[in-house]
Amino acid sequence: MSQRCPACGTMYGDDAKFCPKDGTRLMPFASAGVTPIVESPSSPRSTSARAPTPELGQRPVINHANMAGQVLDGRYAIVKKVGEGGMSYVYLAHDVSTNERYAIKILSPALSKDENAMARLRREAALGIRLAHPNVCHIVRMGETEDGLVYVVMPFVEGEILADRNNKTGFLPLPMVVQFISEIASGLHIAHELKIIHRDLKPENIMICKRADGTEYAVVMDFGLAKERKAGGELEKLTATGIILGTPEFMSPEQLRGKPLDPRTDIYSLSLMTYEMLTGKLPFEGRTQQEMMIARLRNEPIPLRQRRPGMDFPEAVEKVLLKGMARAVDDRYATTVEFAEALRAAAGGSGSAGGGMLGRLFSK
């Protein structure tokens, strides 16, 4: 079997052990671009069954849903699957050269064969690589194996998903909400300046992480990966295109209608998230998902105090959320900077991002 240097990518014959260019130990390389991990006989996992090594020139069938124990592109050793969605699978992996941990998203064959979706994904990945911000899990690189398997590499971020925090506590205190929303808004602002729209803001895409001193901060996940979903029967009645981008519960009215989007669609979703964090519920009701989406197109949000009786929310906070959730795009805040600053001021400077700190974050 051919050997490949995981550092520089140079190919060598099967007798070579180290790369003469950089001294890196070579890895077995299968022509399909996905190589089984080679373990020493003393390894505690060495008794487990191993996938047979393909002959050169053969292309093994790759199971996108179960890639644990393989090396992707001769560089990323896949450890285990940590999540999956309709269009991708997410794995924990480590770089075989540096041992750094990464989250690798393997795109489904259906998406990787869609030329339009891939063209957009490549454009957004190129921008996402430039998105370096402490409150954003940015894209490290996008790659494609010889047999067409498409993957995106991101830093592996440990923490608690915001949706899980919400489910455990029911709702979050106002100062904490202001802090997390301010941090999320800070990352979004930088993205919007790069012409990147998230399109799928929701609690499941926010990670709450801890610093060394124990303080918490929010990180936006899945940036720049526009999600395409074929609309079902209910949704086809609400959009002329039959294709939507985002998660229905947190989509803006213009997303539901299949209209062109700008950064203010993220402001709408961010406002919905803020509302849910404060009350534990969404601001619209319906017996079905379709009814809830129609309510978003026609009705006003349910008042905060009605959603969480006994909690005396500042009236100014309610006004900020109503403006952020305005059905008409032009009636919303123009930027996440404005929204976050207005929320902080309405809450009386609550949250660790209060005072002048938030402004300094945005000025960087």
PLY file of the C-alpha trace (Angstrom):
ply
format ascii 1.0
element vertex 364
property float x
property float y
property float z
element edge 363
property int vertex1
property int vertex2
end_header
0.00 0.00 0.00
1.22 3.53 -0.72
2.35 5.71 2.18
1.45 9.38 2.59
2.99 12.13 4.68
0.14 13.65 6.77
2.08 16.91 7.08
2.91 17.72 3.45
0.78 15.20 1.55
3.69 13.69 -0.44
3.13 10.08 -1.55
5.78 7.34 -1.14
6.12 3.62 -1.81
5.07 0.97 0.66
8.62 0.52 2.01
8.99 4.13 3.20
8.52 4.87 6.91
9.29 8.58 7.31
9.00 11.64 5.09
12.52 12.79 4.10
11.23 16.38 3.77
9.98 16.89 7.31
10.65 13.67 9.22
6.94 12.93 9.81
5.95 9.26 10.20
4.09 8.17 7.07
0.52 6.85 7.13
-0.95 4.07 4.96
-2.99 5.65 2.18
-5.98 4.10 0.42
-6.93 5.48 -2.96
-10.38 6.53 -1.79
-8.87 9.09 0.56
-10.16 7.41 3.73
-7.64 5.14 5.45
-8.28 2.67 8.28
-6.37 3.60 11.44
-3.39 1.29 11.94
-3.04 0.24 15.57
-0.11 -1.48 17.25
-0.61 -5.09 18.43
-0.31 -3.86 22.03
-3.17 -1.40 21.62
-6.16 -2.23 23.84
-8.37 -1.92 20.76
-6.21 -4.19 18.59
-8.50 -7.17 19.09
-11.42 -5.38 17.47
-12.37 -6.14 13.89
-10.69 -3.98 11.31
-11.91 -2.98 7.90
-10.00 -4.83 5.16
-7.41 -2.72 3.40
-8.50 -1.96 -0.17
-6.14 -2.69 -3.04
-4.77 0.30 -4.91
-7.17 1.47 -7.59
-10.23 0.15 -5.76
-12.74 2.51 -4.16
-14.40 1.12 -1.04
-17.95 2.09 -0.19
-17.79 4.74 2.54
-20.42 4.73 5.28
-20.78 8.43 6.09
-22.76 7.58 9.23
-20.06 5.36 10.76
-16.52 6.58 10.08
-15.04 6.07 13.54
-11.63 4.42 13.36
-10.66 5.85 9.97
-8.21 8.53 8.89
-9.73 11.20 6.69
-7.51 12.48 3.89
-4.49 10.97 5.61
-4.65 13.69 8.27
-7.65 13.49 10.61
-8.07 10.36 12.75
-11.78 10.04 13.43
-12.53 9.08 17.03
-16.32 8.98 17.33
-19.54 10.45 16.04
-20.82 13.29 18.22
-23.87 14.42 16.26
-25.83 14.19 13.05
-28.48 16.05 11.10
-30.43 15.68 7.91
-27.53 16.88 5.77
-24.38 15.89 7.65
-22.61 13.88 10.35
-20.29 15.43 12.94
-17.27 13.58 14.30
-14.63 14.20 16.95
-11.20 13.75 15.35
-7.58 14.60 15.98
-4.80 15.67 13.66
-2.38 12.75 13.36
0.57 15.17 13.23
-0.27 17.67 15.97
-2.81 15.64 18.00
-5.07 18.72 18.09
-8.76 17.93 18.41
-11.27 19.02 15.79
-14.94 18.66 14.98
-15.34 17.39 11.43
-18.61 17.70 9.59
-19.02 15.08 6.85
-21.58 16.27 4.33
-24.17 13.82 3.09
-23.76 12.44 -0.44
-26.98 14.20 -1.48
-25.60 17.63 -0.59
-22.14 16.98 -2.00
-23.69 16.10 -5.37
-25.71 19.34 -5.53
-23.53 21.68 -7.61
-25.37 24.85 -6.56
-25.25 23.94 -2.87
-21.55 23.09 -3.12
-20.72 26.34 -4.91
-22.41 28.34 -2.15
-20.79 26.22 0.55
-17.31 26.80 -0.90
-17.89 30.56 -1.05
-19.11 30.69 2.53
-16.37 28.37 3.77
-13.76 30.67 2.23
-15.27 33.57 4.17
-15.78 31.50 7.31
-12.09 30.68 7.47
-11.47 34.42 7.92
-14.00 34.63 10.76
-11.67 34.66 13.77
-13.61 35.73 16.86
-13.69 34.40 20.45
-17.47 33.94 20.31
-17.52 32.06 17.00
-16.49 28.50 16.20
-14.95 29.28 12.84
-14.13 27.02 9.90
-10.53 25.78 9.82
-10.67 24.30 6.35
-12.93 22.63 3.82
-11.69 19.53 2.02
-12.71 16.91 -0.46
-11.31 13.40 -0.79
-10.47 11.79 -4.12
-13.80 9.98 -4.21
-15.83 13.14 -3.59
-16.40 12.96 0.17
-16.77 16.59 1.30
-15.91 17.66 4.84
-15.54 20.80 6.92
-13.05 21.08 9.80
-13.79 23.24 12.86
-12.21 23.56 16.32
-13.66 21.08 18.79
-15.50 23.17 21.38
-16.43 21.63 24.72
-19.29 22.98 26.77
-23.03 22.85 27.27
-25.49 23.39 24.44
-27.72 26.38 25.20
-30.80 24.31 24.39
-29.83 21.83 27.12
-29.29 24.68 29.60
-32.73 26.07 28.74
-34.35 22.66 29.15
-32.75 22.12 32.57
-33.52 25.52 34.05
-36.69 26.47 32.16
-35.46 30.03 31.75
-32.33 32.07 32.43
-31.88 35.18 34.62
-31.88 38.50 32.79
-28.20 39.39 33.51
-27.05 36.04 32.12
-29.25 36.44 29.03
-27.84 39.92 28.39
-24.28 38.60 28.67
-24.77 35.62 26.35
-26.78 37.60 23.79
-24.15 40.36 23.81
-21.41 37.83 23.11
-23.43 36.16 20.36
-24.19 39.55 18.83
-20.49 40.41 18.90
-19.62 37.36 16.83
-22.53 37.93 14.46
-21.47 41.53 13.88
-18.04 40.48 12.64
-19.63 37.83 10.42
-22.08 40.30 8.92
-19.22 42.62 8.07
-17.77 39.71 6.06
-21.15 39.31 4.31
-21.85 36.04 6.14
-25.41 35.44 7.35
-25.85 32.57 9.79
-29.44 31.76 8.70
-29.91 29.10 11.39
-29.53 30.74 14.79
-31.12 28.60 17.49
-30.25 27.38 21.01
-28.93 24.12 19.54
-26.26 26.11 17.69
-24.97 27.98 20.74
-22.37 26.45 23.07
-21.85 27.70 26.63
-18.16 27.27 27.45
-16.06 27.86 30.58
-12.83 29.77 30.90
-10.01 28.70 33.20
-11.36 31.01 35.92
-14.79 29.36 35.78
-16.63 32.22 34.05
-18.88 31.30 31.15
-19.15 32.64 27.63
-21.24 31.88 24.53
-19.91 30.54 21.23
-21.89 30.49 17.98
-21.59 27.15 16.17
-22.26 26.09 12.57
-21.27 29.41 11.05
-21.35 29.79 7.29
-22.91 26.38 6.70
-26.20 27.30 5.08
-28.58 24.43 5.65
-30.85 23.43 2.80
-34.05 21.60 3.55
-36.57 20.48 0.99
-39.87 21.88 2.15
-42.58 19.45 3.15
-46.26 19.73 2.26
-47.02 22.24 5.01
-44.15 24.53 4.21
-44.56 24.44 0.44
-47.73 26.46 0.98
-45.70 29.17 2.69
-42.78 29.57 0.28
-42.72 29.93 -3.46
-39.35 28.24 -3.89
-39.98 24.97 -2.04
-36.53 25.34 -0.42
-35.82 27.06 2.89
-32.68 27.87 4.83
-32.84 27.53 8.59
-34.86 25.89 11.35
-38.63 26.62 11.14
-39.08 27.52 14.84
-36.54 30.35 14.64
-36.91 31.50 11.04
-37.75 35.07 10.12
-40.88 35.91 8.11
-38.75 36.58 5.03
-37.19 33.14 5.38
-40.62 31.55 5.56
-41.59 33.38 2.39
-38.40 32.43 0.58
-37.35 36.06 0.17
-33.77 37.38 -0.16
-32.03 37.70 3.21
-29.72 40.22 4.83
-28.17 40.37 8.34
-31.47 41.50 9.85
-32.82 37.97 9.48
-30.25 36.92 12.12
-31.45 39.78 14.33
-34.98 38.36 14.16
-33.76 34.88 15.15
-31.57 36.36 17.89
-34.61 38.17 19.30
-36.61 34.92 19.30
-33.78 33.22 21.16
-33.66 36.04 23.71
-37.40 35.73 24.30
-37.15 31.96 24.82
-34.17 32.30 27.16
-36.17 34.71 29.34
-39.47 32.79 29.37
-38.72 29.20 28.40
-41.27 29.51 25.59
-41.51 30.87 22.07
-43.51 34.07 21.45
-46.03 32.47 19.10
-48.54 29.67 19.61
-50.03 27.05 17.34
-51.23 23.47 17.47
-48.99 22.52 14.57
-45.72 23.78 13.15
-47.64 25.27 10.24
-49.94 27.22 12.59
-46.93 28.58 14.48
-45.31 29.73 11.25
-48.51 31.38 10.07
-48.80 33.12 13.46
-45.32 34.54 12.91
-46.46 35.97 9.59
-49.70 37.49 10.90
-49.75 37.92 14.69
-47.92 39.99 17.28
-45.66 38.18 19.81
-47.25 37.17 23.12
-46.14 39.65 25.86
-43.23 38.52 28.04
-45.18 38.83 31.29
-48.00 36.71 29.88
-45.52 33.98 28.98
-43.87 34.07 32.41
-46.43 35.26 34.97
-45.04 36.75 38.15
-41.88 38.04 36.50
-41.77 41.82 36.29
-39.79 42.33 33.09
-38.75 45.92 32.37
-41.09 47.37 29.77
-38.04 48.59 27.86
-36.83 45.00 27.40
-40.16 44.08 25.84
-39.90 47.00 23.43
-36.42 45.94 22.36
-37.60 42.40 21.61
-40.67 43.63 19.73
-38.48 45.75 17.49
-36.07 42.88 16.95
-38.99 40.61 16.00
-40.75 43.11 13.74
-42.30 41.37 10.72
-41.12 44.12 8.39
-37.35 43.94 7.92
-36.95 47.72 7.82
-38.64 48.05 11.24
-35.92 46.03 13.01
-32.55 47.13 14.32
-30.07 47.64 11.52
-27.24 45.71 13.18
-26.62 43.29 16.01
-24.61 46.10 17.64
-27.76 48.20 17.96
-29.84 45.28 19.21
-27.35 44.20 21.90
-26.71 47.75 23.11
-30.46 48.43 23.28
-31.04 45.20 25.24
-28.26 46.03 27.71
-29.58 49.55 28.24
-33.16 48.30 28.63
-32.04 45.79 31.25
-30.33 48.54 33.22
-26.79 47.51 32.34
-27.36 43.88 33.41
-24.82 41.25 32.42
-21.06 41.13 32.38
-21.11 42.83 28.98
-22.61 45.94 30.54
-21.11 49.39 30.77
-18.74 50.26 27.98
-17.39 46.73 27.51
-19.82 45.78 24.77
-18.98 48.83 22.75
-15.30 47.98 23.01
-16.03 44.46 21.79
-17.72 45.81 18.69
-15.01 48.34 18.00
-12.32 45.67 17.61
0 1
1 2
2 3
3 4
4 5
5 6
6 7
7 8
8 9
9 10
10 11
11 12
12 13
13 14
14 15
15 16
16 17
17 18
18 19
19 20
20 21
21 22
22 23
23 24
24 25
25 26
26 27
27 28
28 29
29 30
30 31
31 32
32 33
33 34
34 35
35 36
36 37
37 38
38 39
39 40
40 41
41 42
42 43
43 44
44 45
45 46
46 47
47 48
48 49
49 50
50 51
51 52
52 53
53 54
54 55
55 56
56 57
57 58
58 59
59 60
60 61
61 62
62 63
63 64
64 65
65 66
66 67
67 68
68 69
69 70
70 71
71 72
72 73
73 74
74 75
75 76
76 77
77 78
78 79
79 80
80 81
81 82
82 83
83 84
84 85
85 86
86 87
87 88
88 89
89 90
90 91
91 92
92 93
93 94
94 95
95 96
96 97
97 98
98 99
99 100
100 101
101 102
102 103
103 104
104 105
105 106
106 107
107 108
108 109
109 110
110 111
111 112
112 113
113 114
114 115
115 116
116 117
117 118
118 119
119 120
120 121
121 122
122 123
123 124
124 125
125 126
126 127
127 128
128 129
129 130
130 131
131 132
132 133
133 134
134 135
135 136
136 137
137 138
138 139
139 140
140 141
141 142
142 143
143 144
144 145
145 146
146 147
147 148
148 149
149 150
150 151
151 152
152 153
153 154
154 155
155 156
156 157
157 158
158 159
159 160
160 161
161 162
162 163
163 164
164 165
165 166
166 167
167 168
168 169
169 170
170 171
171 172
172 173
173 174
174 175
175 176
176 177
177 178
178 179
179 180
180 181
181 182
182 183
183 184
184 185
185 186
186 187
187 188
188 189
189 190
190 191
191 192
192 193
193 194
194 195
195 196
196 197
197 198
198 199
199 200
200 201
201 202
202 203
203 204
204 205
205 206
206 207
207 208
208 209
209 210
210 211
211 212
212 213
213 214
214 215
215 216
216 217
217 218
218 219
219 220
220 221
221 222
222 223
223 224
224 225
225 226
226 227
227 228
228 229
229 230
230 231
231 232
232 233
233 234
234 235
235 236
236 237
237 238
238 239
239 240
240 241
241 242
242 243
243 244
244 245
245 246
246 247
247 248
248 249
249 250
250 251
251 252
252 253
253 254
254 255
255 256
256 257
257 258
258 259
259 260
260 261
261 262
262 263
263 264
264 265
265 266
266 267
267 268
268 269
269 270
270 271
271 272
272 273
273 274
274 275
275 276
276 277
277 278
278 279
279 280
280 281
281 282
282 283
283 284
284 285
285 286
286 287
287 288
288 289
289 290
290 291
291 292
292 293
293 294
294 295
295 296
296 297
297 298
298 299
299 300
300 301
301 302
302 303
303 304
304 305
305 306
306 307
307 308
308 309
309 310
310 311
311 312
312 313
313 314
314 315
315 316
316 317
317 318
318 319
319 320
320 321
321 322
322 323
323 324
324 325
325 326
326 327
327 328
328 329
329 330
330 331
331 332
332 333
333 334
334 335
335 336
336 337
337 338
338 339
339 340
340 341
341 342
342 343
343 344
344 345
345 346
346 347
347 348
348 349
349 350
350 351
351 352
352 353
353 354
354 355
355 356
356 357
357 358
358 359
359 360
360 361
361 362
362 363
